Amino acid sequence: MKVKAYAAIEPKAKLTPYSYELGEIGTEQVDIKVSYCGICHSDISMINNDWGMTQYPVVPGHEIVGEVVGIGSAVKNLKVGDKVGLGWFSASCMSCEECMDGSHHLCGSHEATIVGRHGGFADYVRGHWSWAIPLPKGIDMSKAGPLLCGGITVFNPIILANVKPTDRVGVIGIGGLGHMALKFLKAWGCEVIAFSSNPDKKEKILNMGANQVINSKSPEELESIAGKLNFILNTTNVTLDWDSYLTTLAPKGKFHTVGAVLEPMAIPAFTLINGEKTVGGSPLGSPALTKTMLDFCVRHKIYPTVEEFPFEKINEAIEHLKEGNARFRIVLKN
């Protein structure tokens, strides 16, 4: 099968039309005709080789929804015509302790959709059947793509931290990830405190369901909620005054980061010790949890707030994201 795609041929390059041949389909693989694909900051990081693992030419795109058009002879639970989603992971070994325990996303030999292979900024993409997540009936495919990466990234911590509907929770950074976390936690039943450094977003954040918006640059506002939060989710990738946020946690509170902060995080030991507080982090989530999240989204009508661009305007869309103007996720339509 010949695939038409958009690829970067070197670091920081604009994407240009690129075609390649998909070889014979593997026995446990599926081919997906791409309907929509979200643009994630991780795509930009891979284009720029920020993480030192990009192989060029690279076809980014890992927030994919589309239709199964080909299946291998040993594929289970899927058939041609099924609507599916494919996220950051496209395969795992299915035999290690993590996979056998249901934690496929922690598999040490997993395959990432855009690392060493071509992703979803294309008309077709291939993956292992276990990571081609069946889409629930009634889902809005035009908005579902970002759920396969950003959505599960912020949904998994809610499960890991055993967040309760009676909890008071905080979300740091109300952008592409944070606005989805806010919507999930509101539907969960929590009182949600949003931390934002952009006062222009305040009304939008409140309209998305936040009970309160705290100016993260104001020590006085941070002090006003000291010791009150049961759970904080950090979605930013920049270094912050972590102690100020840990101080807002109640005793036994949990601080969880999904933001890829590249510098070591300065966490004061006594802030943790004196309140029995914990700090953790996580990647995305398993295929089973991803399906559960999608069902939850349909049940509660939760979708990311998206801006749609046609595939031929892909570079314009990427620049829009780079400039920080996306509100709040960008989806490409094939």
Secondary structure, DSSP 8 states (H G I E B T S, - for coil): -EEEEEEBSSTT---EEEEEE--S--TTEEEEEEEEEEE-HHHHHHHHTTTS---SSB-----EEEEEEEE-TT--S--TT-EEEE-SEEE--SSSHHHHTT-GGG-TT-EETTSSS--SSBSEEEEEGGGSEE--TT--HHHHGGGGTHHHHHHHHHHHTT--TT-EEEEE--STTHHHHHHHHHHHT-EEEEEES-GGGHHHHHHTT-SEEEETT-HHHHHTTTT-EEEEEE---S---HHHHHHTEEEEEEEEE-S---S-----HHHHHHHT-EEEE-----HHHHHHHHHHHHHHT----EEEEEGGGHHHHHHHHHTT--SSEEEEE-
